[in-house]
Amino acid sequence: MKASGIYCIRNIVNDKRYVGSAVYLTKRFCDHKKHLRKGTHHSVKLQRAWNKHGEQNFVFEVLEVVPDLAHQIAVEQWWLDKHNAAHPDLGYNVSPTAGNWGS
């Protein structure tokens, strides 16, 4: 999909989520899978869960297509907050701030 937007990687065992945004959703999904399969994903929490539960227990979902990139970070923040994806017990995001991979 050459659409831009917000996505999540959801663990179907415990419903924890990693929320992110991408200019090209399909490419971003492929990048995540490549790194998770290699054990080199930037989110240590997501990588540990992937290793523990296995690839078959994760789904990649488009949450919202965002055609106007000027709004993408704000929309990502909304979804990040909605799913509490940065809460240690509820999600895998390291940062509670959209567009930021830092702590």
N, C-alpha and C positions, 0 to 999 in steps of 0.2 A: 504494500500500500504506500503510495507516494504522498499520502496525506500527513500533515503535521498534527500533533495533538498530545493528549495526556493518556498514559497507559498505566497499568499496574501488573506486577508479577504477584500472583496470589497463590499461597500455599493452601491446597484444598483440605489438608489434614487439620490445620488450626485456624484458618482464615486470616493469617497474618499477611500483610501486603507491603510491597515496595512500590512506591508511586514515583513516576518520572514523566518527563516531557521529551519530545523529539521532533525534529523537522521532518524526518522520514521514519515513520513508525516501524515499517518492516525491517529496515536496516538496523534500527536500534534493537529490535527483538533479536535479530540474528547476532548482533554484537554481545548482548547480554548472555545468550545461550552459549556462544563460543567461550566467553570468559568463565561462565559457571562450569561448563564441561571441563575446561582446563584447570579449574581451581584457582583462577586468578582474578576473580571479580572484585571490584573496588569496595563493595559492601561486605565486610567480614561477616556480619550477622546473616545476610542473605546467603552467602557462600556456605556457612556452617549449616544452615537449615537445608540447603540444597543437598549437601553431602549426607546429612542425616536422613532426610525423608525421600530423597531420590527425585530425579527429573520428572517421573510420571506423576508426582504429586504437586506439580506447579503448572499454572495456566497463565498465559500472557493475554491480557485483555485490554482493548481500547476503551477508555473511559469516556473520552470526548474528543472529537475532531475539532481542531482550532485553526481555521483558515487564516486568521489574522495573527501573525507572529508577535505583533505588538502586545497582544493580550495573553500570550501563552504562559508566562510566568505567573501572572495573577490567577489564571485558571488552574494551573498546577498547584498553587498554594491552597486554593479552595479544596481541591481533591485530597491533598496531603492532610489538611486539617480534618476534612470529613471522615477520613479513614484512620485518623490518629496514627499515621504510618511511621512517625518518628518516635512514638511512645514505645519504650523497650518491651512492653508486654503485648503490644498490638501490631507492631510493624517492624520493617527492616531498614527504613531510611535512617541514616546516621544524623542528618541535619533536619531540623524542623522547618528550615527555610528553603523554599523552592529555588531551583537553579543553583544550589550550593552543595557540593559534595563534602565540604568540610564538616568538622564537628560542631 
